[in-house]
Amino acid sequence: VQLQASGGGLMQAGGSLRLSCAASGRALSNYHIGWFRQAPGSEREFVTAIRRSGPNTHVKGRFTVSRSNAKNVAYLQMNSLQPEDTAVYYCAASISVRYDFGNPDDYFGWGQGTQVTVSS
C-alpha cells in the first residue's frame, strides 16, 4: 500500500486544519494508520495512530485521527494549532507493532508528506 498525506498549509496560531491520507494499492482497512511529523533538524515524531479494527475515531489531546474505509482515506484533525506544530506531516501504514504505535520502523508506505506551518 502507498499512502499520501495532503491538506497542509500556512495557518495562524489557534486555528484548525484537517489533513487527509489517501491510500492506493490496497484497502486502508487492512492497516493501522499512524501520523508522524518532522520539523527541520529534528527526528520524526509520532503524533497519533488509529487501529485497523475498533473505533474509526481516536482523540489524543488536540489531535483527532479518523478513518473512512469506504473512501479509503484517513484524516488528522488538528485544533488549537501552535507554532511548535510546524512540521512536515506524514501518514504510514502498519500491520503489527512491537510495543506501541509510536515506532516509525513498524510502518511502511510513507508518502512525501505535507507541510504545515503555523505562524504566531
ZAGU-306348 format. One record per residue: residue number from 1; residue in one letter; x, z, y of N, C-alpha, C in turn. Coordinates in steps of 0.02 Angstrom, whole numbers. Example, Ala and Ser with C-alpha at 12.3 -4.5 7.8 and 13.67 -1.06 7.14 Angstrom:
<tizas>
{tiza 1 A {660 390 -284} {615 390 -225} {660 390 -165}}
{tiza 2 S {642 354 -112} {684 357 -53} {645 394 2}}
</tizas>
This chain:
<tizas>
{tiza 1 V {42 0 -59} {0 0 0} {45 0 62}}
{tiza 2 Q {24 -34 113} {59 -34 177} {11 -8 230}}
{tiza 3 L {36 38 271} {-5 67 323} {21 48 392}}
{tiza 4 Q {-23 43 440} {-3 28 508} {-43 71 556}}
{tiza 5 A {-7 110 595} {-38 151 647} {-47 110 710}}
{tiza 6 S {-101 125 746} {-114 92 809} {-155 138 854}}
{tiza 7 G {-163 119 917} {-204 156 963} {-166 199 1012}}
{tiza 8 G {-101 197 1010} {-62 237 1056} {-67 211 1127}}
{tiza 9 G {-39 250 1173} {-41 229 1243} {-13 283 1288}}
{tiza 10 L {-22 271 1353} {1 318 1404} {-59 361 1426}}
{tiza 11 M {-51 426 1420} {-106 472 1433} {-83 526 1483}}
{tiza 12 Q {-132 553 1517} {-120 611 1559} {-127 675 1517}}
{tiza 13 A {-90 725 1535} {-96 790 1501} {-168 814 1505}}
{tiza 14 G {-191 841 1449} {-259 865 1445} {-307 814 1417}}
{tiza 15 G {-286 753 1411} {-329 700 1385} {-333 700 1309}}
{tiza 16 S {-372 653 1284} {-381 645 1212} {-366 573 1192}}
{tiza 17 L {-347 565 1130} {-330 499 1104} {-344 498 1030}}
{tiza 18 R {-369 442 1006} {-379 434 934} {-336 377 909}}
{tiza 19 L {-295 392 861} {-253 342 828} {-287 319 764}}
{tiza 20 S {-274 257 746} {-300 230 684} {-243 214 637}}
{tiza 21 C {-258 216 573} {-209 199 521} {-244 153 472}}
{tiza 22 A {-227 90 475} {-259 39 433} {-217 27 371}}
{tiza 23 A {-250 23 315} {-215 11 251} {-225 -61 229}}
{tiza 24 S {-173 -89 200} {-179 -155 170} {-146 -154 102}}
{tiza 25 G {-172 -193 58} {-143 -198 -9} {-178 -156 -61}}
{tiza 26 R {-197 -96 -44} {-230 -52 -91} {-283 -11 -54}}
{tiza 27 A {-326 20 -92} {-378 61 -61} {-349 127 -36}}
{tiza 28 L {-367 145 25} {-343 207 54} {-365 268 14}}
{tiza 29 S {-420 262 -20} {-448 319 -57} {-403 343 -113}}
{tiza 30 N {-355 302 -133} {-309 321 -187} {-254 369 -166}}
{tiza 31 Y {-248 382 -100} {-189 416 -75} {-206 475 -29}}
{tiza 32 H {-160 523 -29} {-158 571 27} {-130 531 87}}
{tiza 33 I {-154 547 146} {-129 514 206} {-98 566 252}}
{tiza 34 G {-36 555 270} {-1 600 315} {12 568 382}}
{tiza 35 W {10 609 434} {29 587 501} {93 624 521}}
{tiza 36 F {140 586 546} {204 612 569} {217 585 638}}
{tiza 37 R {264 617 673} {284 591 737} {359 601 746}}
{tiza 38 Q {388 560 788} {459 564 801} {473 551 874}}
{tiza 39 A {500 602 906} {520 595 976} {592 572 979}}
{tiza 40 P {613 541 1034} {682 517 1039} {732 573 1027}}
{tiza 41 G {780 559 983} {832 608 970} {811 664 924}}
{tiza 42 S {751 660 896} {726 714 853} {711 689 783}}
{tiza 43 E {706 736 737} {687 719 669} {613 702 666}}
{tiza 44 R {595 666 615} {524 651 604} {488 717 587}}
{tiza 45 E {433 728 621} {397 792 617} {328 782 586}}
{tiza 46 F {311 825 541} {244 822 510} {192 846 560}}
{tiza 47 V {136 809 565} {81 828 609} {24 858 568}}
{tiza 48 T {-2 820 523} {-57 843 481} {-69 792 426}}
{tiza 49 A {-111 810 378} {-125 765 323} {-195 777 297}}
{tiza 50 I {-219 729 258} {-284 735 227} {-277 715 154}}
{tiza 51 R {-308 753 111} {-303 741 39} {-343 680 19}}
{tiza 52 R {-323 651 -37} {-359 592 -61} {-428 610 -89}}
{tiza 53 S {-435 673 -111} {-501 696 -133} {-520 756 -91}}
{tiza 54 G {-583 770 -86} {-606 826 -46} {-637 803 19}}
{tiza 55 P {-642 848 68} {-673 830 132} {-638 772 166}}
{tiza 56 N {-676 732 202} {-648 675 237} {-623 692 307}}
{tiza 57 T {-624 756 323} {-600 778 388} {-561 843 380}}
{tiza 58 H {-507 848 416} {-466 910 416} {-444 924 487}}
{tiza 59 V {-457 985 509} {-439 1005 577} {-378 1050 575}}
{tiza 60 K {-329 1034 616} {-270 1077 623} {-256 1084 697}}
{tiza 61 G {-281 1138 725} {-270 1151 796} {-301 1097 840}}
{tiza 62 R {-259 1063 879} {-284 1011 924} {-291 944 889}}
{tiza 63 F {-272 941 827} {-272 878 790} {-324 878 735}}
{tiza 64 T {-361 823 730} {-409 814 676} {-394 749 641}}
{tiza 65 V {-381 754 576} {-370 693 536} {-434 680 497}}
{tiza 66 S {-452 617 492} {-511 598 455} {-499 531 421}}
{tiza 67 R {-543 513 377} {-535 450 342} {-603 419 330}}
{tiza 68 S {-603 353 330} {-662 315 310} {-640 270 253}}
{tiza 69 N {-655 290 193} {-634 250 136} {-671 183 135}}
{tiza 70 A {-731 182 162} {-769 120 165} {-735 68 209}}
{tiza 71 K {-704 93 264} {-670 48 311} {-595 41 295}}
{tiza 72 N {-572 82 247} {-501 82 230} {-456 101 289}}
{tiza 73 V {-480 149 327} {-445 171 388} {-445 247 391}}
{tiza 74 A {-389 274 414} {-385 345 430} {-375 352 505}}
{tiza 75 Y {-392 412 530} {-388 423 602} {-352 488 617}}
{tiza 76 L {-322 491 676} {-295 554 701} {-322 563 772}}
{tiza 77 Q {-366 612 779} {-394 629 844} {-350 683 875}}
{tiza 78 M {-326 671 934} {-281 719 968} {-314 741 1033}}
{tiza 79 N {-323 804 1041} {-356 831 1101} {-306 874 1141}}
{tiza 80 S {-323 885 1204} {-282 926 1248} {-208 906 1244}}
{tiza 81 L {-196 842 1252} {-128 816 1246} {-81 848 1296}}
{tiza 82 Q {-20 859 1272} {32 889 1313} {93 843 1314}}
{tiza 83 P {135 848 1365} {195 805 1367} {238 810 1304}}
{tiza 84 E {238 868 1273} {278 876 1212} {249 838 1153}}
{tiza 85 D {189 811 1160} {160 768 1108} {187 697 1112}}
{tiza 86 T {226 683 1162} {255 616 1169} {301 600 1111}}
{tiza 87 A {286 545 1076} {324 526 1017} {296 460 990}}
{tiza 88 V {331 432 942} {303 378 902} {267 410 843}}
{tiza 89 Y {205 391 833} {164 419 780} {159 370 722}}
{tiza 90 Y {168 397 662} {166 358 602} {115 386 553}}
{tiza 91 C {87 343 513} {48 366 455} {81 339 392}}
{tiza 92 A {71 375 338} {101 355 275} {59 383 218}}
{tiza 93 A {71 355 159} {31 373 100} {71 412 50}}
{tiza 94 S {37 453 11} {69 491 -42} {22 495 -102}}
{tiza 95 I {51 493 -161} {12 504 -222} {15 577 -243}}
{tiza 96 S {73 606 -236} {80 677 -252} {134 708 -208}}
{tiza 97 V {127 771 -195} {177 806 -155} {207 862 -197}}
{tiza 98 R {269 877 -183} {305 926 -224} {288 998 -205}}
{tiza 99 Y {286 1013 -141} {273 1081 -120} {216 1085 -70}}
{tiza 100 D {219 1044 -19} {165 1043 30} {162 972 57}}
{tiza 101 F {121 961 106} {110 893 130} {159 872 184}}
{tiza 102 G {206 916 202} {247 903 260} {313 868 249}}
{tiza 103 N {329 850 187} {394 818 174} {387 742 177}}
{tiza 104 P {419 710 225} {412 636 229} {439 599 168}}
{tiza 105 D {482 631 130} {509 599 69} {455 588 16}}
{tiza 106 D {399 623 22} {344 615 -26} {299 556 -8}}
{tiza 107 Y {313 522 47} {269 470 73} {301 401 70}}
{tiza 108 F {259 351 72} {282 282 72} {232 240 112}}
{tiza 109 G {248 176 119} {203 131 154} {204 140 229}}
{tiza 110 W {260 164 255} {266 175 327} {262 109 365}}
{tiza 111 G {224 110 417} {222 52 462} {270 63 521}}
{tiza 112 Q {260 26 574} {305 29 632} {290 88 678}}
{tiza 113 G {233 118 673} {216 173 716} {185 149 781}}
{tiza 114 T {156 197 817} {126 182 881} {148 234 932}}
{tiza 115 Q {166 211 991} {194 255 1042} {139 292 1079}}
{tiza 116 V {147 357 1084} {103 398 1125} {147 431 1178}}
{tiza 117 T {129 420 1240} {165 450 1296} {116 491 1338}}
{tiza 118 V {133 554 1349} {90 598 1387} {126 620 1451}}
{tiza 119 S {97 606 1507} {127 624 1570} {96 688 1597}}
{tiza 120 S {136 726 1632} {112 791 1658} {78 782 1726}}
</tizas>
